Amino acid sequence: MKIEKMKKNERDKSLDGIKDNDKFSVIVREMFNFPIFGRGMQSLLNEIEKSWEKAEIMWIATVNPEFVVEANNSPKFRHMLNTTWLNVPDGVGIVWAVRWKGNRRGSIIERFWRPIKEGLAILRGENREVLISGVELMDQLCRVAANLGKSVYFLGGWGDRAKKTANFFINKYPKLKVAGVKDENFDFRTKIDYLFVAYGMKKQEEWIKANLKRLNAGLVMGVGRSFDYYSGELDRAPESWRKRGLEWLYSLIKQPSRWRRQLRLPGFIWLVAKSRPKTEFPELGQD
């Protein structure tokens, strides 16, 4: 059974309208020393479908600026992001960085203005075609699993949030097969198609890396705080905030205790500013 197509206005395109992720991935690798998938949601779902019968487990990491800063500080973590099946851009900061650094032409004034220009475009809701939110990808995979008769497993999260998340998706997709729900003590004998791991950034990637060869799964993905949202324990930012790349600000307002994590944002901006990609794509960012 083929994966059903998304609505026309949701279909992905690369940054310049051509279905080619080479530019995006090349610039990211040269900036941060690991690649990121540069197409959109539908292309990713198609890649998963094409790769399903391969023996290799598909490990997906949803990368945001916090990942980038951690990878810069930790060679071990950076190595993990070079051994995944795919990394996807979960955060407009990644897109902002690529659009800024993908075009170095122009006068000194134009080069100074470019990061501001790209930031304003994002605040207007533009240039989001390649973004793949981990929260939304999890929903899409559950939809696909329900349609294809595949199983999902929810591992991690606080308290009973994994169970509440499973109930949410069963209600949304009644045909969904849930292989299991656990906060810990995972049974590696369990056969799973899609495994969602919610241990938080880095910890979940470390767990996946350490246990990848033991997993009896087709696809595994770290999902961060997704269980918090789908369990109903935490409100996700309204669409208007997400469209403008302000989900991080909404989370900070709702949970001021997260302010220390937001201190990574200046570090990310500094990493982008000092990066010097060798490859230039002048058309990147043009309509």
Buried (B, 14 or more C-beta within 10 A) or exposed (E): EEBEEBEEEEBBBBBBEEEBBEBBBBBBBBBBBBBBBBBBBBBBBBBBBEBEEEEEBBBBBBBBBBBBBBBBEEEEBBEBBEEBBBBBBBBBBBBBBBBBBBBBEEEEEEEEEBBEBBBEBBEEBBBBBBBBBBBBBBBBBBBBBBBBEBBBBBBBBBEBBBBBBBBBBBEEBEEBBBBBBBBEEBEEEBEBBBBBBBBBBBEBBBBBBEEBEEBEBBBBBBBBBBBBBBBEBBEBBEEEBBBBBBBBEBBBEEEEEEEEBBEBBEBBBEBBEEBEBEEEBEEBBEE
